[in-house]
Amino acid sequence: MIFSKPKLIDAHAHICDPGFDKDRTEVLERARRAGVDAIIAVGENLADARQNLKLAKSYPMLKPAAGLYPTYLDINQAAEMAHFIRQKHSRLAAIGEVGLDYWVVKEEPDRERQREILKQFIELSKALNLPLNIHSRSAGRHAIALLLENNAVRVQMHAFDGKAGAALPAVEAGYFFSIPPSVVRSRQKQKLIKQLPLACLLIETDSPVLGPTPQERNEPANILQSIKAIAELKDVAEEDVIMAVSENTERLYGKLALDIK
């Protein structure tokens, strides 16, 4: 594959969040000035998915995704989301965010329902050839095991909070791990970066959360913090990080999905 000029892609942000309603245009302009070329706009429910498609018409840098946050345990909601994704798949960059959350969901019957819903999205991902943008809070090794057991192919592990050892089977399978700006204050994420190869890293903000400063609204322009942290922890030039994560993002999402020219 021949890669184009490196592009900065925020691979996971909630731009549809109401916290951006008052100044979304200014937020995206700051991102553009910071060098951000595209943003994978994820969602948590059907309303978010519809909003992401609408916003993408006004802001071409947004690449919409649709998914059901794993704390939604309604099988009918999952079926509605799957139907929506099938209908709109040609306009979507990814299925996400979807996954497992054992931080919030404690009871085993509920966790089993989470797993069943995630399996459905894995099958949909394979059928439509869309990447999965995966949430796995306090469930990293469980999510990876489920993805591998069900032969998931195109996978981004968003803001992975597990140990590097738990991540290695996913690395071997060709999955990617996206790093948010909160890495500057997270020893876990710093350890993860040190132990995972640059060839499997992406960058994200998870805006409006996971910013460099606790309790402050995060936004896509802060993606530069992720790049700087990766460069320092890997002891490589920032330009090398930008090149690597740009190529990695192209591998996962493809040029057409990101409109990379």
N, C-alpha and C positions, 0 to 999 in steps of 0.2 A: 504494500500500500504506500502510495506517495502522499505525504502530508503537506498541507498548505501552511501558510504563515501561522505561528502559534496563536491560539485564541483563548481568552479567559472565559471559562464557562462556570457559572455558579450552578452546581449540579443538584441543588436542593434548596428551594426557598419558598416560603408561603406568602407570595406577593398578594394573594387574594385576601389576606388577613385584614379584618376591619381596622387594625392599628395603622394601616397604610392609607386608609380612605381619604384622609385630609390632605396628604402630600405625596401620593404615589408617583405623580409625574416628576416631582423634584427628587424623590428617592432614586428613581430609575435614571434620571439625568446625572445624579452624582455617581451612580454605578458606571454609566457610559464614560464619564470623565475619568474615572479610575481605571478604565481600560476593559471593563467587562463587556464582552461581545454578546453573550446570551445567558439566559437564566432558565433552568428547568423549574417551571412553576408547578409545584406539587399541591395536592389537596387532601382533605380528610373525609369528604363526604360528597354527595351528589351536588349540593349547592356550590361547593368549592369548585367542582369539576366544570360546572356550567359557567361559573364566574371566570375561571382560568381561560376557557375558550373565548369568552367575550373580551377579556383584557388583552389577549394575544392579537385580536384584530386591531386594537388601538396602539399596542406597543409590540412591534415586531420582534424585539429582542426577547420577549417571553415565549418560551416553548412549553405549551401546556401539557400537564399530566393529569390523570384521574385515578383516584384510589380511595379505599375505605380504611381509615385509621383502625388499628387492631383492637382498640377498646370498644368499637362497635361490634356487638356480638350477634346481631340480627341476621339470620340467614337470608331473609327476604331482602334486606338492604343490600347484602352482598350480591344477590341475584340481580337486583336493579342496577347496581354499579357495573356488573359484568355486561349486562345488556347495553348500558350506555357506552361502555368502552368498545364493544363490538360495533355499535352504530357509528362512533366517532373516531375509530382507530386511525384513520388516515390523517387526522389532524392532531394526533397525540404523539408526544415524544416518548412517553413512558407510562407504565402503570405504577402509580404511587401517590401517597405512600401507603404501603401495605406491609404486613408482617406480623410479628409477635410482640407482646408487651407483658412481661411477667412482673413488672414493677407495680402496675395498677391491677392487673388481673391475677388474683391469688388462687382461686379455687380451680381444682383440676377439671371439673366438667366444663367450666368456662374456657380454660386453656385448650381443651380438646376442640371446642367450637372454633377458637382462634386458628388452630392448626388446620381444621377442615376448610375454613374460609381461605386461608393462605394457599392451600393446595389448589383450590379453584382458580385463584389468580395466577399461580404458577402455570397451570394448564392453559389458561387464557394467554399468558405471555408467550408460550411456545406456539400456540395456534396462530397468533397475530404477529409474531416476531417483534414484540415490543419489550424493551428492558423493564426489569423490575426495580423499583426504588424502595429499598427495604428498611423498615424500622425494626429494631431488635433490642429494645431497652430491657436490660436484665434478663435477656433471653438469647444472647448472641450465639452460643454454641448450639442451642436448640434450633434456632432459625436456620443456621448454616446446615445442620444435619438434615432438616426437613427439605431445604432447597436441594441438597445433593441427592437425597433419597428419591426426589421427584424429578431429577434430571433438569433442573433449572439451568439455563444457559447464559442469558444476558442479565447480570445482576450487579447492582450497586448497593453495598451495605452502608447506609447513611448513619453518620455519627456513632459508629460502633463503640460500645462501652465495655466490651469484654477484653480478655487478655490476648496478647499476640498469639499465644499457643493455640487458642481457640479459633483464631482467624486463619491459621496456616492451611487447613484443608480447603478453605474458600479460595485462598491465593492460588493453590495448586490447580483448582478448577477454573481459574481465569476470572474470578470475581474481582470487583473493585471496591475500594474503601474510600469514602469521601471525608475530608477533614474540615471541620468548622473552625471559625476564629477563636472559639473557646479553648482551643489547644494551648493558647498562651497561659491559661490558668489551670490546665488539666494534666496532672502527672500521668494519668492513664493514657491519654491520647499522645502525650509526648513519648511514652514508652512504645506505644503502638507504631508510631512513625519510625522510631529507631530500628525496630525489628522487621518491619514489612518492607519489601522492595519498592523503590520508586515507581516501578513499572505497573504497580497495582493501585496507585493513589490517584484520587480525584480531589477537587476542592469544592466546598459548599459553604453556605452561611447558615442555613436553617432559619433565616430571617422570618419573624422578628426576634427569635430567641438564639441562644448559644453564641452570643457576641463576646468580644474580648473583655468587656466590663460587665459584671453581674448587674442585673436589674435595669440595664439600659437597653433600649430597643436596638436590635441588630438590623443591619441592612446590607445589601449585596456589595456595596463599595468596600466593606470590611474583608472581602475575599483576599485582599492583599496581605492581611495579617496571617492567613493560612499559608500563603506562599512563603512569606518571610520565615515563619516558624519551621516549615518543612526544610527550607534551605539551611537554616542554622542547625537543626537537629541532624540532618544528613551530611552537613559540612560540604555543601555544593553551592554553586552560584544560583541566585534567584532565576536567572535566565534559563538555566538547565531545568529547574523545577517547572517553570512555565511551559517549556517545550515538552517535558514528559507528561504533565497532566493534560496538556492540550491533545497530545497524541492518544493518551489513554481515554479521554472523553470521546474522541472521534471513533476509537475502536468500539466503545460501548454503544454510543448513540448513533453514529453514522453522520456523514456530512449532510445528507438530505434532511434529517430530523433537525439539525442545528442550523441549517441554511448557511453553512460555512463555505465561503467561496475562495 
